[in-house]
Amino acid sequence: MSQLDIHHELPTDRTTMICAFAGWTNAGESATRAVRYMTRRLASKHVATIDAEEFFDFTQVRPMVKATEDGKRAIFWPNNDFHIDEEGMDERLLLFYGTEPSLKWRAFISLLLDTAESTGIKQIVTLGASLAATPHSRPQIVSGTSNTPEWDDLLADQGILRRNPATYQGPTGISTAIREAATDRGIKYVSLMGRVPHYLQAPFNPPVTQALLTNLCQLLGIEIDLSRLEKRADDFREQADKLVREQDDMSQYVAQLEKEYDASNVDLVDSSSIETTDPNALVQELEDFLRGEREEGR
């Protein structure tokens, strides 16, 4: 594993890996923020890093220059880090968050899964989020899929199982490729996907992160203190309410989304794959609505 930098001895008693990637399905940074929150609340230890050199085109995913505490400048490369929880929970976790690579996906995934299996991992949960036509003023939607009937039953018990076969055909994210590789290795796999209101131009969406972690804790039967995140989510919703109220057109658009949300009863069992969400189509939908409102003189 020459592309793996090991900082501390890797354990062999892990049961579940939780992972998230910046990139294709990380709207509002909801998924990566969720795993980062877990690393802090579980007093995790950073044990290994996948070297970025082999897997990134740095003209597309550029490293960042930042000031350090001593006033110097340092380069920070795209991170793909493994952490282990040290809270002594029954569910022994391997936490991973990073950036979707630009190059050599199959080699990257092989390294990721080899590392996971070396620590004893038998099941993987990936977190993600996509832009969607959903209102911020209603409970945030999370849906899930898996590669085993046992996990399907657990997702169904939580009311978040997406049963419909995926009809999407086109570009995909690395989580889908990880699922395929994990299935080939006999590793259980679950994907939890949140939906971020597309009309809110915010770099971070705490309510969706909170929803992802709440469903993850229920699924795995673990406890994580979410109080700090809940406070940020409440503040975010309050600010979003204020911004929407100040714009008549936007208020009417959100009211329409609320009406559609309430009428659907948020039936996730019949919902389609979140991968079908096209951000361009969402923007066009919003523009068409606002144009129609203006033409009618509202």
N, C-alpha and C positions, 0 to 999 in steps of 0.2 A: 504494500500500500504506500508507494512512494509519494503519491499526491496527498496523503493524509498526515498532517502534523499533529502528533499526540502530545498533549501538554501534561496529562496525568494518566496513570494507569487506568485502562478501560475496565469497567466492572463486567461480570459475567452473569449477573442475577437480574437483568432487566426483563420486563414482561411486555411493555407497550412503548412504542415510539410515537410521539406527537410531533408533526412537522408542518411547516408552512413556508411558502416562498413568496418573496416580492416578485411581482411580474404579472403574468397573465390573469390570474384570479386572486387579486389582493386589493380589491377596491377599498378605498378609505383606509388602507393599511390594516384592515380589520383582522386578517389572519396572522400576519407576522407580529402585530402588536399583542395578540392573544398569547402566543407562545412566549414572547418576551416578558409579558406580565407574569406568566407562570414561572419563568426562570427566577424572577425577583421574589415572588411570594413564597416559593418553595426553597429559597436559599440554595439555589443550584450551583454546581461547580462546572466551569468551562473545561472540558476534558480533551477536545480535539477540534481541528479545523480542516476543511477540505481546501487545499491550496488553489487559489483562484487562477494561477498562471495558465493551467492547461485547459480551462473551461470557459474563459471569457474573452470576448473581443473588446478590448478596452477603449476602442473608438466608439463603441455603442453603449457599453456599460462602464462609464469612466470612474476611476478611483477619485476619492474626495480628499482635498487638502483642508485640514482643520488645525486650529490652534490648540495646543496642549496646555495643561495647567501651569507649566513652567514658562509659558509664553512663547514656546517654539512652535514650529509648524511641522506636521507629520502627515504622511499619506495613509489613508485608510482604504484598503482594497475591498472589493465585494466580499461579504462575509458569508460563510456557510459553516455554522458552528454547532457542535454537539455539547449538550449539557446533561448532567445527571442531577436528579433531585436528591436532597439530603435531609428531607423532613421525616424519613422513616415511615412512609405510607405503605400500606399493604400492596398497592399497585406500584411496582417499581418502574419508574419512568425514565426514558431516554428522550430528551427534548432537542429538537433540531429546528433552527430557522436560518434562512439564508436568502439568496437571490437566484432566481431561475437562470441557469447557465446559458451562454450564447452558443457554445460548441460542445461536441462530443457527448450528447445526452446519454447514449447507451453506456459509455464508459463511466460517466458521472453517476448514473443510477446504479450500476454494478458496484461502484465504490461505496455509495450510500448504503445499499442493502448488505454488502459484505460487512461493513462496519456494524450495522444494526444486528446482524445475525451473530457476530462475534461477541456481542454483549448479552446474547440470549433472547433477543426479540423474536416473538412469535406473531405479533399483530401490530399494525400500523394504522394510525388515524391521521389523515391530512385535513387541514383546515383551509378554507378559501372563502372568497366573497366576490360577488359580481354586481355591477350596476344593474338596477332593475327599476321598473315603473311601480314603485311601492311607496306608500306614504310614511314619513318619519313619525307621524303622530299615532301610529298603531304599533302593536307588538312586532318586533323585528322577526322576520321569517328565517328559519334555518331548516334546511332539508338535508337528507342523508341517503347515501347508497353504500352498498358493501359487496363483497364477493363471496359471502357465505350465508346460508339460510339462518344460522344462529344470530348473526348480527342484524339481518333483515328483521327478525322477530323483535329484537331489542329496539330497533329504530321504529318499528310499527307501534310498539308499546308506548313510545314517547310521542307518537303522532307525527313523526317527521320523515317517515320512509317515503321515498319517491319511487313508486312502483312502475310507472310507465317506462317502457324501453326507450332508450335515447334514440332520437331521430336525427340528431345533429350530425352533419358531415362537413368537415372543414378543418382549419387549423385548431390545434389543441394545446393545452398547457402541460407542464411536466408532471403534474399530479396524475393525469391519465396514463402517462407512460410508466410511472412508478406503480400504479395499480396493476397494469398488465405484467410487468416484471415480477411484482410480488406474488401475483396469482400463479405464475409459472414456477415460482419457488415454493409454493404451498404456504405462503405467509398470508394470514388474514388481513383484510384491508377494509377500512371504512373512510368515507369522505363526508365531511360536514361542510355545507356551503351556506353562507349568509347572503343576504340581498341588501344592497346599499341604495338608498334613494338617489336616483341619478341627477336630480335637480339641485342637490346640495353640493356646492363646490368646496368641500372641506378635505384637507389632507388626511384627517383622522376622524373615524366615525365610532366613538365609544359605545353607542348602543348596540351596534352590530358585533363588536368585539365581546361585549357583555353577553349577548345572546349566544355566540359561539361557545364561550366558556361555560355558560350555564348548562347548555345541552351536552357539552363534553363531560362535565362533572356528573351529570345524571347518567350518561351512557356508561361511564367507567366506575361509577359508584365511589367517587373521590370527593374530598372537600377542599376547596380553595377559598380563601378570604377575598371576596369580590367587592368589599365595601368601598375601597378607593375608586374602583372602576365604576361602580354604581353612581357615585357622586359626580364623576365626570360625565356619565351618560345623562344624568338629570340636567346638568348645566348645559350640555349640548342640545338637548331637546328644547330647553327654555330659550336658548338663543335662536334655534331654528324656527320656533314658533314666532318669535319676534320678527325675524327677517321675512317670513312668509306673510305675516299680517301687514307689513309695510308695503307690500306689492299686491295690488288688487288682482292682476292677472295671475300671479303665482298662487294667491289664495284660492282662486277659482279652480286652478289646475289641481292643487292638492285636495280640494274638496271632491273633485271628480275621482281622484285616486282613492280617497277614503270610501267613497260610495262603492266603487268596484271591489275594494278590499272587503268591505262588510258584506256585500252581496255574495262574494265567493266563499265566505266562511273559512277562508284560508285553507282550502282543502289540498294539502300537499300531496296526498295520495294520487291525485289526478293531475298534478302539475307536471309540466314538461321539464326537460333537462335545462339546468341553469346555463349550460354551455351555449345554448341557442341565443342568449341575450346578446344583441348587437348594439354597442354604445352609439353608433351612428344612427341606428333606427330610433333609439330612445331620444336622442337630440332632435331628430326630425319630428317625432311625435309631439314633443314639447313645443317646437316652433310652429307646427301646424295648429295646435290648440290655441296658442297665443295669437296667431294670425287670424284665426276664426273669431276670437273674441274681439279683436280690433275691428274687423270687418262688420261685425254686428253692433259696433258702437258701444261695447261694454267697457 
